[in-house]
Amino acid sequence: MYEHYFQCPYCWEEISVLLDPSVKAQTYIEDCEVCCNPIEFHVNFDNSELQGFEVRNVEQ
């Protein structure tokens, strides 16, 4: 597992997420541990190295 720090797109708090480098392309939704709003994650790995990481607000 790989711990990555980022800023929540809702409350702007710095939080971390555990990423699995064995899965090359990942898209999923997880709630912010501070404000509980849903965050959409887009993560890409190449040879177990993080190549892309993007978070977005989830349109409701």
N, CA, C and O of each residue as an XYZ file, in Angstrom:
240
protein
N       0.839     -1.181      0.000
C       0.000      0.000      0.000
C       0.885      1.246      0.000
O       2.038      1.226      0.430
N       0.307      2.302     -0.489
C       1.028      3.555     -0.676
C       0.174      4.674     -0.088
O      -0.955      4.872     -0.537
N       0.676      5.410      0.902
C      -0.079      6.503      1.513
C       0.179      7.788      0.736
O       1.324      8.170      0.496
N      -0.923      8.453      0.345
C      -0.824      9.686     -0.432
C      -1.633     10.775      0.264
O      -2.786     10.556      0.634
N      -1.029     11.947      0.440
C      -1.701     13.083      1.068
C      -2.246     14.017     -0.004
O      -1.609     14.231     -1.035
N      -3.429     14.572      0.249
C      -4.064     15.497     -0.693
C      -5.006     16.423      0.068
O      -5.250     16.236      1.260
N      -5.526     17.415     -0.630
C      -6.431     18.385     -0.026
C      -7.865     18.063     -0.454
O      -8.138     17.896     -1.642
N      -8.768     17.976      0.508
C     -10.171     17.693      0.215
C     -10.736     18.823     -0.655
O     -10.519     19.995     -0.349
N     -11.458     18.487     -1.737
C     -12.028     19.527     -2.599
C     -13.232     20.246     -1.991
O     -13.748     21.190     -2.590
N     -13.684     19.820     -0.821
C     -14.806     20.472     -0.151
C     -14.335     21.353      1.009
O     -14.609     22.553      1.031
N     -13.630     20.758      1.967
C     -13.266     21.480      3.194
C     -11.819     21.957      3.188
O     -11.412     22.695      4.085
N     -11.030     21.547      2.185
C      -9.635     21.963      1.982
C      -8.677     21.453      3.053
O      -7.531     21.899      3.117
N      -9.131     20.520      3.897
C      -8.240     19.919      4.885
C      -7.301     18.934      4.194
O      -7.684     18.281      3.224
N      -6.073     18.830      4.695
C      -5.146     17.838      4.171
C      -5.456     16.499      4.822
O      -5.451     16.381      6.047
N      -5.726     15.494      4.002
C      -6.018     14.156      4.488
C      -5.191     13.162      3.669
O      -4.560     13.534      2.680
N      -5.200     11.918      4.085
C      -4.446     10.908      3.355
C      -5.355      9.762      2.950
O      -6.426      9.552      3.521
N      -4.898      9.034      1.954
C      -5.615      7.863      1.469
C      -4.573      6.784      1.179
O      -3.451      7.089      0.775
N      -4.950      5.529      1.386
C      -4.068      4.414      1.047
C      -4.393      3.946     -0.367
O      -5.545      3.656     -0.688
N      -3.360      3.877     -1.211
C      -3.525      3.480     -2.606
C      -2.862      2.130     -2.839
O      -1.834      1.819     -2.238
N      -3.459      1.337     -3.715
C      -2.939      0.017     -4.045
C      -2.254      0.072     -5.409
O      -2.940      0.148     -6.428
N      -0.915      0.037     -5.459
C      -0.208      0.144     -6.735
C      -0.326     -1.095     -7.627
O       0.140     -1.066     -8.766
N      -0.930     -2.172     -7.144
C      -1.086     -3.370     -7.970
C      -2.218     -3.211     -8.993
O      -2.333     -4.016     -9.918
N      -3.054     -2.175     -8.830
C      -4.137     -1.889     -9.776
C      -3.740     -0.649    -10.555
O      -3.634      0.434     -9.979
N      -3.514     -0.793    -11.877
C      -2.969      0.300    -12.690
C      -3.872      1.524    -12.758
O      -3.400      2.641    -12.548
N      -5.150      1.345    -13.044
C      -6.088      2.464    -13.188
C      -7.253      2.250    -12.222
O      -7.885      1.194    -12.219
N      -7.525      3.260    -11.406
C      -8.565      3.151    -10.391
C      -9.451      4.389    -10.424
O      -8.961      5.512    -10.539
N     -10.743      4.175    -10.323
C     -11.718      5.254    -10.156
C     -12.693      4.779     -9.096
O     -13.294      3.712     -9.227
N     -12.848      5.568     -8.050
C     -13.759      5.180     -6.976
C     -14.181      6.405     -6.188
O     -13.612      7.483     -6.354
N     -15.177      6.242     -5.331
C     -15.696      7.318     -4.484
C     -15.504      6.922     -3.037
O     -15.808      5.798     -2.636
N     -14.990      7.869     -2.255
C     -14.775      7.653     -0.825
C     -15.110      8.961     -0.116
O     -14.840     10.042     -0.641
N     -15.698      8.866      1.075
C     -16.056     10.066      1.833
C     -14.833     10.676      2.507
O     -13.935      9.963      2.954
N     -14.810     12.000      2.573
C     -13.760     12.717      3.305
C     -13.867     12.360      4.784
O     -14.961     12.353      5.349
N     -12.733     12.064      5.408
C     -12.744     11.692      6.828
C     -12.989     12.883      7.737
O     -13.232     12.698      8.930
N     -12.931     14.113      7.206
C     -13.160     15.310      8.011
C     -14.597     15.822      7.847
O     -15.322     15.978      8.830
N     -15.005     16.085      6.586
C     -16.317     16.701      6.359
C     -17.379     15.715      5.859
O     -18.547     16.083      5.735
N     -16.993     14.478      5.572
C     -17.894     13.384      5.167
C     -18.523     13.559      3.782
O     -19.437     12.809      3.441
N     -18.073     14.512      2.979
C     -18.581     14.659      1.619
C     -17.920     13.633      0.710
O     -16.771     13.255      0.942
N     -18.637     13.171     -0.336
C     -18.084     12.163     -1.234
C     -17.055     12.760     -2.197
O     -17.294     13.802     -2.808
N     -15.918     12.091     -2.323
C     -14.831     12.520     -3.199
C     -14.633     11.453     -4.263
O     -14.567     10.266     -3.946
N     -14.537     11.870     -5.533
C     -14.262     10.950     -6.630
C     -12.758     10.932     -6.884
O     -12.146     11.975     -7.117
N     -12.172      9.746     -6.838
C     -10.735      9.561     -7.021
C     -10.454      8.969     -8.398
O     -11.157      8.066     -8.853
N      -9.422      9.487     -9.055
C      -8.898      8.929    -10.304
C      -7.404      8.751    -10.079
O      -6.675      9.726     -9.898
N      -6.948      7.488    -10.093
C      -5.563      7.156     -9.747
C      -4.976      6.266    -10.837
O      -5.632      5.335    -11.305
N      -3.741      6.553    -11.239
C      -3.038      5.747    -12.239
C      -1.637      5.414    -11.749
O      -0.918      6.276    -11.243
N      -1.263      4.151    -11.909
C       0.081      3.678    -11.579
C       0.736      3.114    -12.832
O       0.052      2.588    -13.710
N       2.042      3.221    -12.914
C       2.827      2.577    -13.961
C       4.058      1.982    -13.297
O       4.838      2.698    -12.670
N       4.233      0.669    -13.433
C       5.336     -0.030    -12.760
C       5.368      0.268    -11.261
O       6.431      0.501    -10.686
N       4.207      0.259    -10.647
C       4.031      0.500     -9.210
C       4.408      1.917     -8.764
O       4.556      2.163     -7.567
N       4.563      2.847     -9.706
C       4.827      4.248     -9.361
C       3.595      5.079     -9.701
O       2.995      4.914    -10.763
N       3.228      5.971     -8.790
C       2.072      6.831     -8.993
C       2.334      7.783    -10.152
O       3.284      8.565    -10.110
N       1.497      7.724    -11.189
C       1.644      8.569    -12.371
C       0.581      9.657    -12.422
O       0.815     10.727    -12.983
N      -0.580      9.394    -11.845
C      -1.662     10.372    -11.869
C      -2.549     10.234    -10.654
O      -2.898      9.129    -10.240
N      -2.912     11.379    -10.085
C      -3.811     11.383     -8.926
C      -4.672     12.628     -9.033
O      -4.155     13.745     -9.057
N      -5.995     12.439     -9.098
C      -6.916     13.560     -9.189
C      -8.129     13.274     -8.318
O      -8.639     12.153     -8.300
N      -8.589     14.291     -7.595
C      -9.813     14.173     -6.818
C     -10.783     15.251     -7.284
O     -10.380     16.347     -7.675
N     -12.072     14.915     -7.234
C     -13.119     15.852     -7.677
C     -14.305     15.787     -6.730
O     -14.521     14.792     -6.039
N     -15.071     16.880     -6.716
C     -16.372     16.870     -6.042
C     -17.269     15.910     -6.793
O     -17.168     15.798     -8.015
N     -18.132     15.226     -6.096
C     -19.113     14.363     -6.733
C     -20.359     15.193     -6.958
O     -20.924     15.749     -6.016
N     -20.791     15.275     -8.218
C     -22.002     16.021     -8.556
C     -23.220     15.253     -8.047
O     -23.402     14.074     -8.352
N     -24.043     15.939     -7.271
C     -25.239     15.279     -6.724
C     -26.484     15.913     -7.274
O     -27.591     15.497     -6.933
